[in-house]
Amino acid sequence: MEPGDDKKDTCVSGETSMRKNTIKNDIVERDSHLREKMRFIDKTTLEIDRELSDLDRLAFEFTTILQNYTPYVIVSGYVSILLGRARASEDIDIIIPKISFPKLKKLVYELKEKGFYGINEEKDSDIFACLSEGIAVRFAKQNTMIPNIEMKWAKNNIDDLVLQNTIKVILPHGTLLVSQLELQIAFKEIVLKSPKDREDARHLQKVAEGYLDKKLLQHYKEILREFH
Protein backbone atom coordinates (compact mmCIF):
# COMPACT_ATOMS: atom_id res chain seq x y z
CA MET A 1 0.00 0.00 0.00
CA GLU A 2 1.33 3.41 -0.95
CA PRO A 3 1.57 6.23 1.61
CA GLY A 4 -1.66 8.18 1.66
CA ASP A 5 -3.83 5.29 0.39
CA ASP A 6 -5.76 5.20 3.65
CA LYS A 7 -6.52 8.86 3.27
CA LYS A 8 -7.60 8.36 -0.36
CA ASP A 9 -9.87 5.46 0.64
CA THR A 10 -11.41 7.60 3.37
CA CYS A 11 -12.02 10.42 0.90
CA VAL A 12 -13.60 8.07 -1.66
CA SER A 13 -15.78 6.51 1.03
CA GLY A 14 -16.83 9.94 2.23
CA GLU A 15 -17.66 11.09 -1.32
CA THR A 16 -19.71 7.93 -1.95
CA SER A 17 -21.60 8.46 1.29
CA MET A 18 -22.27 12.09 0.36
CA ARG A 19 -23.58 11.05 -3.10
CA LYS A 20 -25.88 8.48 -1.53
CA ASN A 21 -27.22 11.05 0.93
CA THR A 22 -27.73 13.55 -1.89
CA ILE A 23 -29.65 11.00 -3.97
CA LYS A 24 -31.73 10.03 -0.92
CA ASN A 25 -32.51 13.67 -0.18
CA ASP A 26 -33.44 14.27 -3.83
CA ILE A 27 -35.84 11.31 -3.74
CA VAL A 28 -37.43 12.52 -0.49
CA GLU A 29 -37.78 16.03 -1.94
CA ARG A 30 -39.26 14.64 -5.18
CA ASP A 31 -41.77 12.46 -3.30
CA SER A 32 -42.77 15.41 -1.13
CA HIS A 33 -43.21 17.54 -4.26
CA LEU A 34 -45.37 14.81 -5.83
CA ARG A 35 -47.61 14.63 -2.78
CA GLU A 36 -48.13 18.40 -2.95
CA LYS A 37 -49.48 17.98 -6.50
CA MET A 38 -51.67 14.96 -5.61
CA ARG A 39 -54.73 14.88 -3.41
CA PHE A 40 -56.76 11.81 -2.54
CA ILE A 41 -60.33 13.07 -2.33
CA ASP A 42 -61.42 9.60 -1.22
CA LYS A 43 -60.31 6.01 -1.87
CA THR A 44 -61.74 6.06 -5.40
CA THR A 45 -60.92 9.60 -6.50
CA LEU A 46 -57.54 11.23 -6.94
CA GLU A 47 -56.79 14.78 -8.04
CA ILE A 48 -53.47 15.68 -9.69
CA ASP A 49 -52.43 19.23 -10.49
CA ARG A 50 -49.61 19.25 -13.03
CA GLU A 51 -48.82 19.95 -16.65
CA LEU A 52 -49.76 17.20 -19.10
CA SER A 53 -47.11 15.09 -20.83
CA ASP A 54 -47.43 13.79 -24.39
CA LEU A 55 -48.45 10.44 -22.92
CA ASP A 56 -51.18 12.13 -20.85
CA ARG A 57 -52.50 13.96 -23.89
CA LEU A 58 -52.63 10.72 -25.88
CA ALA A 59 -54.52 9.02 -23.04
CA PHE A 60 -57.06 11.84 -22.87
CA GLU A 61 -57.55 12.03 -26.62
CA PHE A 62 -58.10 8.29 -26.97
CA THR A 63 -60.32 7.74 -23.91
CA THR A 64 -62.48 10.78 -24.73
CA ILE A 65 -63.55 8.84 -27.83
CA LEU A 66 -63.49 5.39 -26.24
CA GLN A 67 -65.79 6.26 -23.35
CA ASN A 68 -68.60 7.03 -25.80
CA TYR A 69 -68.72 3.34 -26.77
CA THR A 70 -67.62 1.28 -23.80
CA PRO A 71 -66.36 1.28 -20.21
CA TYR A 72 -62.57 1.12 -19.96
CA VAL A 73 -59.73 0.96 -17.46
CA ILE A 74 -56.09 1.99 -17.82
CA VAL A 75 -53.62 -0.50 -16.34
CA SER A 76 -49.92 -1.30 -16.03
CA GLY A 77 -46.95 1.09 -16.29
CA TYR A 78 -48.77 4.26 -17.27
CA VAL A 79 -50.68 4.21 -13.97
CA SER A 80 -47.41 4.60 -12.09
CA ILE A 81 -46.21 7.28 -14.52
CA LEU A 82 -49.48 9.17 -14.16
CA LEU A 83 -48.92 9.14 -10.40
CA GLY A 84 -45.46 10.60 -10.72
CA ARG A 85 -43.07 7.73 -11.41
CA ALA A 86 -40.16 9.02 -13.50
CA ARG A 87 -39.73 6.40 -16.20
CA ALA A 88 -40.33 6.08 -19.92
CA SER A 89 -43.12 4.10 -21.55
CA GLU A 90 -43.97 3.63 -25.20
CA ASP A 91 -47.60 2.68 -24.67
CA ILE A 92 -50.75 2.95 -22.58
CA ASP A 93 -52.50 -0.34 -21.75
CA ILE A 94 -56.30 -0.31 -21.76
CA ILE A 95 -58.81 -3.06 -21.01
CA ILE A 96 -62.39 -2.93 -22.26
CA PRO A 97 -65.23 -5.46 -22.05
CA LYS A 98 -66.20 -7.40 -25.15
CA ILE A 99 -68.29 -5.26 -27.51
CA SER A 100 -70.26 -6.06 -30.63
CA PHE A 101 -68.83 -5.68 -34.11
CA PRO A 102 -71.22 -2.82 -35.03
CA LYS A 103 -70.13 -0.89 -31.92
CA LEU A 104 -66.44 -1.58 -32.60
CA LYS A 105 -66.92 -0.43 -36.19
CA LYS A 106 -68.32 2.91 -34.99
CA LEU A 107 -65.48 3.26 -32.49
CA VAL A 108 -62.79 2.61 -35.09
CA TYR A 109 -64.49 4.99 -37.53
CA GLU A 110 -64.41 7.84 -35.00
CA LEU A 111 -60.83 7.06 -34.02
CA LYS A 112 -59.79 7.35 -37.67
CA GLU A 113 -61.79 10.58 -38.03
CA LYS A 114 -59.84 12.00 -35.07
CA GLY A 115 -56.45 11.09 -36.50
CA PHE A 116 -55.78 7.61 -35.11
CA TYR A 117 -54.86 4.52 -37.09
CA GLY A 118 -54.43 0.82 -36.27
CA ILE A 119 -50.78 -0.18 -36.11
CA ASN A 120 -51.13 -3.96 -36.35
CA GLU A 121 -54.51 -4.02 -38.11
CA GLU A 122 -56.50 -1.31 -39.87
CA LYS A 123 -59.65 -3.03 -41.15
CA ASP A 124 -62.61 -3.16 -38.75
CA SER A 125 -63.05 -6.90 -39.33
CA ASP A 126 -59.36 -7.63 -38.68
CA ILE A 127 -59.33 -5.56 -35.49
CA PHE A 128 -62.44 -7.38 -34.27
CA ALA A 129 -60.86 -10.75 -35.13
CA CYS A 130 -57.71 -9.93 -33.16
CA LEU A 131 -59.69 -8.88 -30.10
CA SER A 132 -61.87 -11.98 -30.37
CA GLU A 133 -58.74 -14.15 -30.33
CA GLY A 134 -57.39 -12.42 -27.22
CA ILE A 135 -54.83 -10.39 -29.14
CA ALA A 136 -54.32 -6.75 -28.17
CA VAL A 137 -54.60 -4.10 -30.88
CA ARG A 138 -52.54 -0.94 -31.05
CA PHE A 139 -53.55 2.56 -32.09
CA ALA A 140 -51.39 5.62 -32.63
CA LYS A 141 -51.75 9.07 -34.12
CA GLN A 142 -51.20 9.35 -37.86
CA ASN A 143 -47.53 9.44 -38.92
CA THR A 144 -46.35 8.17 -35.53
CA MET A 145 -45.85 4.77 -33.89
CA ILE A 146 -44.73 5.82 -30.41
CA PRO A 147 -46.37 6.45 -28.05
CA ASN A 148 -49.37 4.25 -28.74
CA ILE A 149 -52.43 2.68 -27.15
CA GLU A 150 -52.55 -1.07 -26.56
CA MET A 151 -56.20 -2.11 -26.16
CA LYS A 152 -57.55 -5.56 -25.36
CA TRP A 153 -60.80 -7.20 -24.32
CA ALA A 154 -61.24 -8.50 -20.80
CA LYS A 155 -60.51 -12.22 -21.10
CA ASN A 156 -60.73 -13.60 -17.56
CA ASN A 157 -62.08 -12.96 -14.06
CA ILE A 158 -59.10 -10.82 -13.10
CA ASP A 159 -59.67 -8.48 -16.07
CA ASP A 160 -63.35 -8.28 -15.09
CA LEU A 161 -62.31 -7.44 -11.53
CA VAL A 162 -60.05 -4.65 -12.79
CA LEU A 163 -62.89 -3.18 -14.88
CA GLN A 164 -65.24 -3.25 -11.91
CA ASN A 165 -62.81 -1.53 -9.53
CA THR A 166 -61.46 1.71 -10.94
CA ILE A 167 -60.10 4.97 -9.61
CA LYS A 168 -61.04 8.31 -11.09
CA VAL A 169 -57.97 10.49 -11.67
CA ILE A 170 -58.88 14.14 -12.13
CA LEU A 171 -56.37 16.36 -13.93
CA PRO A 172 -56.72 19.99 -15.03
CA HIS A 173 -57.78 18.89 -18.53
CA GLY A 174 -60.11 16.01 -17.74
CA THR A 175 -60.57 12.66 -16.03
CA LEU A 176 -59.03 9.23 -16.58
CA LEU A 177 -60.13 5.86 -15.15
CA VAL A 178 -57.29 3.69 -13.89
CA SER A 179 -56.97 0.39 -12.08
CA GLN A 180 -57.59 0.33 -8.34
CA LEU A 181 -54.14 0.83 -6.79
CA GLU A 182 -54.33 -2.18 -4.46
CA LEU A 183 -55.07 -4.43 -7.43
CA GLN A 184 -52.41 -2.77 -9.56
CA ILE A 185 -49.75 -3.26 -6.88
CA ALA A 186 -50.75 -6.88 -6.24
CA PHE A 187 -50.67 -7.72 -9.96
CA LYS A 188 -47.21 -6.25 -10.43
CA GLU A 189 -45.81 -8.02 -7.38
CA ILE A 190 -47.47 -11.42 -7.79
CA VAL A 191 -47.91 -11.84 -11.56
CA LEU A 192 -45.49 -9.62 -13.50
CA LYS A 193 -42.58 -9.57 -11.00
CA SER A 194 -40.01 -7.85 -13.25
CA PRO A 195 -37.67 -5.31 -11.61
CA LYS A 196 -39.49 -2.51 -13.44
CA ASP A 197 -42.89 -3.75 -12.21
CA ARG A 198 -41.65 -4.12 -8.65
CA GLU A 199 -40.38 -0.53 -8.77
CA ASP A 200 -43.78 0.58 -10.10
CA ALA A 201 -45.44 -1.20 -7.17
CA ARG A 202 -43.10 0.41 -4.64
CA HIS A 203 -43.75 3.83 -6.12
CA LEU A 204 -47.53 3.39 -5.91
CA GLN A 205 -47.29 2.25 -2.31
CA LYS A 206 -45.16 5.26 -1.45
CA VAL A 207 -47.30 7.96 -3.07
CA ALA A 208 -50.55 6.39 -1.80
CA GLU A 209 -49.26 5.77 1.71
CA GLY A 210 -52.06 6.29 4.21
CA TYR A 211 -54.78 5.68 1.61
CA LEU A 212 -54.14 2.08 0.61
CA ASP A 213 -56.32 -0.63 2.14
CA LYS A 214 -53.69 -3.14 3.31
CA LYS A 215 -56.26 -5.87 3.96
CA LEU A 216 -57.64 -5.44 0.45
CA LEU A 217 -54.12 -5.50 -0.98
CA GLN A 218 -53.43 -8.80 0.77
CA HIS A 219 -56.79 -10.15 -0.40
CA TYR A 220 -55.91 -9.36 -4.03
CA LYS A 221 -52.51 -11.01 -3.62
CA GLU A 222 -54.17 -14.19 -2.40
CA ILE A 223 -56.63 -14.16 -5.32
CA LEU A 224 -53.79 -13.71 -7.82
CA ARG A 225 -51.71 -16.49 -6.27
CA GLU A 226 -54.64 -18.88 -6.65
CA PHE A 227 -55.41 -17.68 -10.18
CA HIS A 228 -51.84 -17.96 -11.44
N, C-alpha and C positions, 0 to 999 in steps of 0.2 A: 504493500500500500504506500502510495506517495504521500509526502507531508502535505497536510491540508485537505486530504480526501474526506476525513471525518467532517470537516467544516463544510465541504461541498455537499456531502450527503445530507447534512442538516439543512443546508439552504434549499436543496431540491425538495426534501421532505416538507419543509415549511411552505415552499411555493405551491406544491401539490395540494397541501391542506388548505391554503388560501384559495386556490382555484375551486376546490370542492365546496368550500363555504360560500364562495361567490355564486356558483351555480345553484346551490341550495337556496340561497337568499333570493336569487332571480326567480326560481320556481315558486317560492312562497309569495313573492311580490306579484308574479303573474297570476297565481291562483286567487289571490286577494282581489286583483283587478278584475278577474273574470266574475267573481261573486258579486262585485259591485254592479256589473252589467246584467246579471241574471237575478230574477226574482221568482221564487216559487209561490204562486198565488194559492195553490192547493196541490194535492198530490197528483192531480191530473192536468194541471195548467201551469205552464212556465212562460215567463216573459223575459225576452232578451233585447237589450237596447244596444245595438251596434250597427256599423255599416255592413251592407251585404257584400259577400264575395261573389265571384262568378258562379261558383257552385250553388250558392244560395239562390241567385237569380234564376239559374236553370231549374232548380227545384220548384220555385214559385211559378215559373212560366208553365212548366209541365203539369203540375198538380192543379193549377187553376183550371186547366182544360179537363184533366182526368176526373176531378171531383163532380163534374157535371154528368158523368156516366156511371160511376161506381165508387164505392168506398175504397180507401187505400190506406196503407201504412208504410212509412219509410223506416228501413231497418239498416243494420250493419254499420260500417265505418262512418258514414256521413252523420249519423246521430251523434257520435262523439265529436266530430268536427264542428257540427252545429253548436254543440255545448262547449266549444272553446279549445278542443284538442288541436295542437299545432302539428298536423301531418297532412301529407298530400293524399288525394284520392282522385281517381280518374272517372269514377261513376257514382251514381246514387241508386241504391237498391230499393225497389218498391214491390210490395205484394198487394195483389188485388184478388177478390173472389172471382170464381168463374163467371163469365158473362156470355151472353148469346152472341152469335155471329153478327146479326143485324146491329146490335149495340156496339160491338167492336168495330164494325165497319164505319159507323158514325164517328166513333172516337178517333180512328186513324185518319178519317177524312179531315176532321177539324185540326188534328195535329199537323197534317201536311199543309193545311191552309195557314197555320200560324208559324210555318217555317221549320217544322221538324221532318225528319225522314227516318225510315227504318234502316239500321246499319246491316243487320244480318238478313232481314227479309223486308221487302217493300210492298208486296201484294197483300191485300186484306186476307185472302184465303191462306196464304203461306204463313202469315203472322198468327192467324187463328190455329193453324195446324201445329205450329211450334208450341204455342201455349197449351194446346190440348195434349201434347206429348210430354209436358213437363219441362219444356225448354224455355229459358228466359229469352226475351226479345229486347233488343237495344234500340234506343232512339237518341238522335243528336240533332243539333241545329244544322241547317243546310251549310255545306262547305266546311264542316268540322267533323271530327270523330271523338275528340276529347275536350271537355268532359261529356259524359253521356248518361242516359237513364237505362238501367237494367230492370225490366218489369217482368214479373212472373205471376202465374195464378197460384193461389193457395193450394197445396197438394197433400196436406196432412193435418192432423189435429193440432200440431204445434203452430203451423201457419194460421189456422183458424183462431187459435188462442191469441196470437199476436194481433190479428185484425180486430178482435173483440176488446182488446185492452190497449188503448192508445193514449198518448199524451198530446195535448194541444200546446204547440210552441208558438207564442205570439211575438212577432218581430215588427219593427216599424212599418214594413211594407206588406204585411199580411200574416197568415197563419199556416202552419204546417202540422201534419199529424205524424207523430213518430211512435216507435215501439215503446211500451212501458219500460222504464229504466231497469226495474228489477228483472224483467224477462230478458232484456237486452244483455245485461251483465251476466246472468246465468248462462245464456246461450254461448256467449263468447268464452266463458270459463270452462264450461262442461263439454260443448260440442266442437267449437272451432279451435280453441287452444293454442293458436299460433302466438309467437311473441307480440306481434302487432295487436292481435285481438285481446291478449291479456293486458296490454298497456291501455287499450281502449276501455276495458272493464275497470281498471284502476282509476282512470281519469273520471269516468262516470261516477264511481263511488266517492271520489274526492269532491267533485263539484256539487254532488247531491247529498253530501253528508248532512244528516239531521232530517232529511226528508224521505230517505229510503225506508221501506218496510222490510226489516231484516228477516222476519218470519216468512213473509211472502217470497223474498229472495231465496231462502232455503227451500221453500216449497217448490219453487220453479226448478231449482237444481235437482231435487229429487225426481220430479216429473221427467226432466231431460235425461237423467241417468237411466231411468226405466225405459224411456222411449228409444234411446240410442245404445 
